[in-house]
Amino acid sequence: MNLTEERAQEWRVALRNSMKAKDRTDLPRVHMPELDAEYRSHSRKEEVNLGLTAEMAMLEAKRCIDCAKPSCMEGCPVGIYIPKFVKQIEKGDFAGAAKTLKETSALPAVCGRVCPQEKQCEELCIHVKMNKESVAIGHLERFAADYERESGSISVPELSAANGIKIATVGSGPAGLAFAGDMAKLGYDVTVFEALHEIGGVLKYGIPEFRLPNAIVDVEIENLRSMGVKFINNCIVGKTITIEDLKEEGFQGVFVGSGAGLPKFMNIKGENLVGVMSSNEYLTRVNLMDAASDDSDTPVLKGKKVAIIGGGNTAMDSVRTAKRLGADRSMIVYRRSEEEMPARLEEVKHAKEEGIIFMTLRNPIEYIGNAQGRVTHMVLQVMTLGEPDESGRRSPIEVPGETETFEVDEVIVSVGVSPNPLIPQSVKGLEVTRWGTVVVNNDTMQSSIPLIFAGGDIVRGGATVILAMGDGRRAAKSMDEWIKGNN
């Protein structure tokens, strides 16, 4: 009997015992099986998390006590009716659970994989208040969405009668897709304009397949197509066409979800050396341009001693990708301690299991290259932690005179991004902040130009998938009210 079979047997026993349990909160949380760490660290295409079986999902759903006032829902930016879909899973109504999810979420299979549930819905679970592990809401969301897809019978949400009003969405990332889905439900004629050759935005170019397979994203997009949403790729709004062009073509509302694709650097000596690049470029080339293939027209450097600068999810995606591309020494360099890292705990756990080296309380101050202009070393400043900053995390402070030098042949900088500047620069009168983000009414997501609504990274500067989707849903509701008020 292998480990997975042993766990399955344990869960069967627990399920039988749980039928007699008076307190559902005493049931242990079901933990999702994963690929072996050594094996998966060499595989770019195979998903690390393997999903729950029906048996596991029903047992986990049984832990939900169906609170009279479900606080978990307060932590969901898209307003999923969490107790309802969880109880449907408990009863074995998996298709019903999927249908409930799709009432408010355009991307349940995506969110079940990449959303930080531990900081949102699960953090507010009643179990946590009792110092116990939360119900695995994210795992259950993924299970229901996967069940529907694998069943071959994918339902389409209920749609209002078509009203003939044309609406444009700029960008096919999570904010744009959520907006498009809700507007389609309301009967609008929605067209999504995407600058790249693939639909999906950051879901395709920014997140590796070992965390979010492209096939999963494609199914979610096809579901939107079946709702009547149209997609136009290789079209850059603000360059190929303008907002004025869209107005002339009869579009009565525009949602801007063009994201934050402009990478930030640290402006330190040696950043222009060959082998130093942004995580945006690195992940986009690997995930979207197949640059890791031996016969690629635009091959990406496959370093053996690779340093990733940063501690967020994008940094974790980059460092784990480098490992899969053959790095012997794949390192995270982060200026704070591990406790302050913004990356999901699951991503940190997976990275450690895969042999990633964590060099915390270190900050690069210089990169050194050889005569050919290729990076060969990094100089790190040793840091300590001071008082908390505005984000609540303790501020990193230099330890005077303490530096370290390490050999590297590739450096990937993952210290943040700036908003895509095309829309702000191409629309006269559009109010933006000094950081280049679009200014909107936080309640309605409407900009200084009434026709234009916006959400996601172009407004926030940086957001999770689910927060961007929440912006898209809020914008759809507000635009619908605005259009109806003007007609």
Protein Blocks (a to p, Z undefined) as FASTA:
>chain_A
ZZklmmmmmmmmmmmmmmmpmblklpccdddddddfklmmmcfkbcfbgojafklmmmmm
mmpgoiablfklmmpmnopafklmmmmmmnopamlmmmmmmmmpcblmlmmmmpcfklmm
mmmpmklmnopacddfklmmmmmmmmmmmnopacdddddddehiacddehjbfklmmmmm
mmmmnopacddddfblbehijmlmmpcfklocfklmmmmmmmmmmnopacdehiaehilp
cfklmmmnopabdcdfebjabccdehighilpghiacfklmmmmmmmnopmbmkbcbdcd
ddfbdcdedjbfklmmmmmmmmmnopabdcdddfbdfklpmbdfklmmmmmmnopacdeh
iacfbdcddfkopafbdcddddddddddfkopacddddehiacddddfbdcddebccddf
klmmmmghiacdfkopacddfklopafblklccehjllnopacfklmmmmmmmmmmmmmm
mmmmmZZ
